[in-house]
Amino acid sequence: LIETAMTTQSVEEKKQIALELLPALKEKLGAKVEGVSDQNLLKFLHWKTDVNRASDRFLSHLKWREENPWAFDLDPSMRAHKDERLKRILESDVIVAPTGMKDKKGNTMLVGRLRNNDMSDGRTPKDVVRMVLYVIDRAMEDECTQMNGIAIFHDLNGLSIKNVSPAIPRLLFGAIIGNFPIRIRGAYLLNAPLFFRGMFSAISLLMPSKLRQRIYFVNSLDEIPIDNDEHLQEHGGKRVYDSKEWVEAQIQRELDGSMDSFSGCVTQK
């Protein structure tokens, strides 16, 4: 079963505990967190209100960043206003995080439509993973998401071989599993074609068993734990989402400095 998201009261309690633990986390990590914002450090304590576990996850994140600078740290950096390819892929509706979209348990919902991922246009698996990490980075700015976690609904209608690459999940799982303070509460794969099911059998070997148990192949929107009105309009709901408007809003936040990104966990020396 998917873990139940915390109540509003427990979220407030956890925020207070995290604030109380923040000085101890800074002391434990020492020079490694010089210049890192409290907001970024609190993401790790919101994930686990335990200084040792939060510290270990932060250090794992730094190690992964050092070994994989292509994700956040090379030029162009993880900023849509600096990277035209990132901007274009974000606008193609492959993975989106509509503001305020939650499942019935209060987890932040991401929506995927992999049929929009045209690998024949020159994009690479790393380009696609950078796009997904950008979307996750935005979702993780929300404190409730940091504490409750995310759920993912993939609409696999119309999926073809040209939309997928086995390198994408390998890179993505290598990034987020054990290296980001993120809770994945469930993934719902709607109308998966046979070739994808076969590919998934191999991909699932990369996942911890706990995550494999939270992935569901479904044949109906009714099997996804989200109120009907919360769905995007294309899935019969009332939620309107425009990816180009969303990207432009993020670019404005990049430019005005209001964006709170994991990018800031690695400071420039």
C-alpha positions in Angstrom: 0.0 0.0 0.0 1.1 3.6 -0.6 2.0 5.5 2.5 -0.5 8.0 3.6 0.6 11.6 3.5 0.9 13.5 6.7 -1.9 15.5 8.2 -1.6 19.3 8.3 -0.9 19.2 12.0 2.0 16.7 11.6 3.4 18.8 8.7 3.6 21.8 11.0 5.1 19.6 13.7 7.7 18.3 11.3 8.6 21.8 10.1 9.3 22.8 13.7 11.4 19.8 14.4 13.4 20.4 11.2 14.1 24.0 12.2 15.3 22.8 15.7 17.6 20.3 14.0 19.0 22.7 11.4 21.9 24.0 13.6 23.0 20.5 14.3 22.9 19.6 10.6 25.0 22.6 9.8 27.5 21.7 12.5 27.8 18.1 11.3 28.3 19.1 7.6 30.7 22.0 8.4 32.4 23.6 5.5 30.4 21.5 3.0 27.4 23.7 3.6 29.0 27.1 3.5 26.9 29.3 1.3 24.0 26.7 1.1 20.7 28.2 2.0 18.6 27.1 4.9 15.8 26.3 2.5 17.9 23.7 0.7 19.2 22.2 3.9 15.6 22.0 5.3 14.6 19.9 2.3 16.8 17.1 3.7 15.4 17.5 7.2 11.9 17.6 5.9 12.7 14.3 4.2 13.9 12.7 7.4 13.9 14.6 10.7 17.2 12.8 11.7 20.5 14.7 11.5 22.5 11.6 10.6 20.2 10.5 7.8 19.8 14.0 6.4 23.5 14.5 6.5 24.2 11.2 4.7 21.7 12.1 2.0 23.2 15.5 1.6 26.7 14.0 1.2 25.3 11.5 -1.3 23.8 14.3 -3.2 27.1 16.2 -3.4 28.9 13.0 -4.5 26.4 12.4 -7.2 26.7 16.0 -8.4 30.5 15.7 -8.5 30.2 12.5 -10.6 27.4 13.8 -12.8 28.1 17.5 -13.5 26.0 17.3 -16.7 22.8 17.5 -14.7 23.0 20.8 -12.8 26.5 22.1 -13.0 27.9 22.4 -16.5 27.4 25.4 -18.8 24.6 25.9 -19.7 23.4 25.4 -16.1 20.0 24.0 -15.1 18.2 27.2 -16.1 15.7 27.4 -18.9 16.6 31.0 -19.8 20.2 29.8 -20.5 19.5 26.5 -22.2 17.2 26.6 -25.2 17.1 22.8 -25.5 16.0 22.4 -21.9 13.3 25.1 -22.5 12.1 23.3 -25.6 11.8 19.9 -23.9 10.0 21.4 -20.9 7.5 22.9 -23.3 6.8 19.6 -24.9 4.6 18.2 -22.1 6.6 15.0 -21.5 6.5 15.4 -17.7 4.6 18.2 -16.0 3.9 19.3 -12.4 0.7 21.4 -12.4 0.7 23.8 -9.4 -1.4 22.4 -6.6 -2.3 19.1 -8.2 -2.5 16.5 -5.4 -3.7 12.9 -5.2 -6.3 11.9 -2.6 -3.6 11.4 0.0 -2.1 14.8 -0.4 0.9 13.8 -2.4 2.0 16.2 -5.2 1.1 14.7 -8.6 3.3 14.7 -11.6 1.8 13.8 -15.0 3.7 12.1 -17.8 2.8 11.8 -21.5 5.8 9.9 -22.9 4.3 10.0 -26.4 5.5 13.6 -26.5 9.1 12.6 -26.0 10.4 12.6 -29.6 13.9 11.1 -29.3 14.3 11.5 -33.1 14.6 15.3 -32.8 18.2 15.1 -31.6 17.5 15.2 -27.8 19.7 12.8 -25.8 18.8 10.7 -22.7 20.7 13.2 -20.6 18.6 16.1 -22.1 15.4 14.3 -21.1 16.6 13.5 -17.6 17.7 17.1 -17.1 14.1 18.1 -18.0 12.6 15.7 -15.5 15.0 16.8 -12.8 14.1 20.4 -13.5 10.4 19.6 -13.0 11.1 17.7 -9.8 13.3 20.5 -8.6 10.3 22.9 -9.0 7.9 20.5 -7.3 10.3 20.1 -4.4 10.2 23.9 -3.6 6.9 23.2 -1.9 7.3 22.2 1.8 4.4 19.8 1.8 5.9 18.0 -1.2 9.2 17.8 0.7 7.4 16.1 3.6 4.6 14.2 1.9 6.3 13.2 -1.4 5.2 12.8 -5.0 3.1 10.4 -7.0 3.3 10.0 -10.8 0.6 9.3 -13.4 2.0 8.3 -16.8 -0.5 8.3 -19.6 1.1 5.8 -22.0 -1.5 6.0 -24.7 0.2 6.5 -28.1 3.6 5.5 -26.9 6.1 4.1 -29.5 9.7 3.0 -29.6 10.8 6.4 -30.8 9.7 7.9 -27.4 11.8 5.8 -25.1 15.4 4.9 -24.4 16.6 2.5 -21.7 19.3 5.0 -20.8 16.7 7.5 -19.5 15.5 5.4 -16.5 19.0 4.2 -15.8 20.2 7.9 -15.5 17.1 9.1 -13.7 17.0 6.3 -11.1 20.7 6.7 -10.6 20.1 10.4 -9.9 17.1 10.4 -7.5 17.5 7.0 -5.7 19.6 7.6 -2.7 20.8 11.0 -3.8 17.8 13.4 -3.5 15.6 13.9 -0.4 12.5 12.7 -2.2 9.7 10.4 -1.3 8.1 8.6 -4.3 4.7 7.4 -3.1 3.4 5.7 -6.2 3.5 5.6 -10.0 0.5 4.7 -12.1 1.1 3.5 -15.7 -2.1 3.9 -17.8 -2.6 1.7 -20.9 1.0 0.5 -21.2 1.7 -1.2 -24.6 3.2 -4.6 -24.6 6.7 -3.5 -25.6 6.8 -1.1 -22.7 5.8 -3.9 -20.2 8.7 -6.0 -21.5 11.1 -3.0 -21.2 9.8 -2.3 -17.7 10.7 -5.8 -16.5 14.4 -5.0 -17.2 14.1 -1.4 -15.9 12.6 -2.6 -12.7 15.8 -4.4 -11.8 17.3 -1.0 -11.2 14.8 -0.1 -8.5 14.7 -0.9 -4.8 12.0 -3.4 -4.0 10.1 -0.8 -2.0 9.8 1.3 -5.1 8.8 -1.6 -7.4 5.9 -2.4 -5.0 4.6 1.1 -5.6 4.3 0.9 -9.3 0.9 0.0 -10.7 -0.2 -0.9 -14.3 -3.7 0.4 -14.6 -6.3 0.3 -17.4 -8.6 3.1 -16.2 -8.4 6.6 -14.8 -10.7 5.3 -12.0 -7.7 3.3 -10.7 -5.6 6.4 -10.1 -6.2 7.9 -6.6 -7.1 11.4 -7.6 -10.4 13.3 -7.7 -11.8 13.5 -11.2 -11.8 17.3 -11.2 -8.1 17.3 -10.3 -7.2 15.7 -13.6 -6.1 17.7 -16.6 -8.8 18.5 -19.1 -7.5 15.9 -21.5 -8.2 13.3 -18.9 -11.7 14.5 -18.2 -10.8 16.9 -15.3 -11.1 20.6 -14.9 -7.5 21.4 -14.5 -6.1 23.7 -17.2 -2.3 23.6 -17.8 -0.2 25.5 -20.3 3.4 24.3 -20.4 4.6 27.4 -22.2 3.1 29.7 -19.6 4.5 27.5 -16.9 8.0 27.7 -18.4 7.8 31.4 -18.9 6.8 31.8 -15.2 9.9 29.7 -14.2 12.2 31.8 -16.3 10.9 34.9 -14.6 11.7 33.3 -11.3 15.2 32.3 -12.5 15.8 35.9 -13.5 14.4 37.6 -10.3 16.2 35.2 -8.0 13.1 33.8 -6.3 13.7 30.2 -7.4 14.9 27.8 -4.7 16.8 25.1 -6.5 18.9 22.1 -5.6 21.5 23.8 -7.7 22.4 25.8 -4.6 23.5 22.7 -2.7 26.8 23.0 -4.6 28.4 26.4 -4.0 30.9 28.0 -6.3 34.4 28.2 -4.8 
